[in-house]
Amino acid sequence: MENTKLNRINELAALAKQRGLTAEELAERDELRKEYIAEWRRGAEQVLENTWIVTPDGKKTKLQKREELHRKKEIKKA
């Protein structure tokens, strides 16, 4: 996220503490927050997609998504 957007989020937070925000400022803050959270999630997903688990015996396993794990468990039960 651009520094100008992060700075604006911080400005709006400071204004909210000082005097409260107008309806337009609240809408702007909400949009900026949604954008920030979406970008943070994308970054976190990229980190997790490149994460490997190493067991004590040295075996490496790629970290799997939760949905994949649930599907594999259901297949094993059947």
C-alpha positions as CSV (number, residue, x, y, z in Angstrom):
1,M,0.0,0.0,0.0
2,E,1.3,3.4,-0.8
3,N,2.6,5.5,2.0
4,T,0.2,8.3,1.1
5,K,-2.7,6.0,1.8
6,L,-1.2,4.8,5.1
7,N,-0.6,8.4,6.1
8,R,-4.2,9.2,5.3
9,I,-5.5,6.3,7.4
10,N,-3.4,7.7,10.3
11,E,-4.6,11.2,9.8
12,L,-8.2,10.0,9.9
13,A,-7.5,8.0,13.1
14,A,-6.1,11.2,14.7
15,L,-9.1,13.2,13.6
16,A,-11.5,10.6,14.9
17,K,-9.8,11.0,18.3
18,Q,-9.9,14.8,18.3
19,R,-13.3,15.7,16.9
20,G,-15.0,12.7,15.3
21,L,-15.3,12.2,11.5
22,T,-17.8,13.4,9.0
23,A,-19.8,11.0,6.9
24,E,-17.5,11.5,4.0
25,E,-14.4,10.9,6.2
26,L,-16.0,7.8,7.6
27,A,-16.6,6.4,4.1
28,E,-13.1,7.2,3.1
29,R,-11.6,5.6,6.2
30,D,-13.7,2.5,5.6
31,E,-12.5,2.2,2.0
32,L,-8.9,2.7,2.9
33,R,-9.2,0.1,5.7
34,K,-10.7,-2.5,3.3
35,E,-8.0,-1.9,0.8
36,Y,-5.3,-2.2,3.5
37,I,-6.7,-5.4,4.9
38,A,-7.1,-6.9,1.4
39,E,-3.5,-6.1,0.6
40,W,-2.3,-7.5,4.0
41,R,-4.2,-10.8,3.4
42,R,-2.6,-11.2,-0.1
43,G,0.8,-10.8,1.4
44,A,0.1,-13.2,4.2
45,E,-1.3,-15.8,1.7
46,Q,1.9,-15.5,-0.4
47,V,4.1,-16.1,2.7
48,L,2.0,-19.2,3.7
49,E,2.0,-20.5,0.1
50,N,5.8,-20.6,0.3
51,T,6.0,-22.2,3.7
52,W,7.4,-25.7,4.3
53,I,7.2,-27.7,7.4
54,V,10.2,-29.7,8.4
55,T,9.6,-32.7,10.7
56,P,12.2,-33.9,13.2
57,D,13.2,-36.7,10.8
58,G,14.0,-34.1,8.1
59,K,11.0,-34.7,5.9
60,K,9.8,-31.5,4.2
61,T,6.1,-31.0,3.6
62,K,4.4,-28.0,1.8
63,L,1.9,-26.2,4.0
64,Q,-1.6,-27.0,2.8
65,K,-4.6,-24.8,2.7
66,R,-7.3,-25.6,5.2
67,E,-9.8,-26.7,2.5
68,E,-7.3,-29.2,1.1
69,L,-6.8,-30.7,4.5
70,H,-10.5,-31.1,5.2
71,R,-11.0,-32.8,1.8
72,K,-8.2,-35.2,2.5
73,K,-9.6,-36.1,5.9
74,E,-13.0,-36.7,4.4
75,I,-11.5,-39.0,1.7
76,K,-9.7,-41.0,4.3
77,K,-12.9,-41.5,6.4
78,A,-14.8,-42.8,3.4
